[in-house]
């Protein structure tokens, strides 16, 4: 039996497809435009001298903006060296009238980001770097707590990239897509497909999930071979 960690972001409400990026700007933003708790998905990568990936990070959690200048990231991070690591990073941010600005972390990590807010402050984008990774990230305003398992019900599709590992070293790249089905009572059925190295493999798994009052969630599913997959999830409002 093997244990795996995965990170998933989902929307609690049905969202319409976005055919183009929302307009940013209009001279209406300030630091107060970002105020509250938002979802956060974060991807970090680093390449070595041969221009191949040497380090990767996939994180999920929340970003809390105080509406003035302070920000706190609460994350669960997976890297090619470790999985499921809880971390708290904090620092300061500012937004100009055109809805662009900066975000700087000083505690937990030292990093600098470009920051953009859109959709009337309900969504944001970040790009930046620290001493190890080049980052991209995004998030949306979270629902008002408390949340519970009954609010997470139905079928949700997902997709994303991944990295097979060999003794902690990145040995390739893959892509995964699938379906998570929540019954609203804590039971989860998962079906996904992984494409890697010209081969496609399918997995079916079942398990349980828990939704916290703060609208984050975790799940554990087991496939027919006894492999256990640990999932971390964040609930966020849809963007229409």
Secondary structure, DSSP 8 states (H G I E B T S, - for coil): --EEEEEEEEESS------S-----SS---GGGSEEEEEEEEEEEEE-TTSSEEEEEEEEEEEEEESSSEEEEEEEEEESS-SSEEEEEEEEEEE-TTSEEEEEEEESS-EEEEEEEETTTTEEEEEEE-SS-EEEEEEEB---S---GGG-EEEEEEEEEE--EETTEE---EEEEEEEEEESSSEEEEEEEEEETTEEEEEEEEEEEEE-TTSEEEEEEEETT--EEEEEEEEE----
